Amino acid sequence: MEFSKGETATEADPVTIATSGNGAAARTEPVTTADLGDPSLYINRQVSWMDFNDRVVQLVENPELPLLERIKFCAIYESNLDEFFMVRVGGLQLVVEEGLRQPDPAGLTP
């Protein structure tokens, strides 16, 4: 059986064909498929943003960092929090006002 570059075998025997540097086709490991509907594969954008801001606050609280660096992290935290409430929370409020209650890919509703 011959394959073109990037072509896969049948669903029963999924194999990806790669081309080596000299143009010869070589078989690679079998392709596995994931259930893309599984919410555990996704991270909610707003939750991820707040997790990032939490890590910034942890840097602010680190006494081993110089004071000026800690103050800079305070400014980053404040700026991020302002943007979060102005843009992201505002966007979520519009979604709720429109009555859209569908969960996002991570399985969370607005």
Salt bridges, closest charged atoms under 4 A:
GLU69 OE2 - LYS72 NZ 3.63
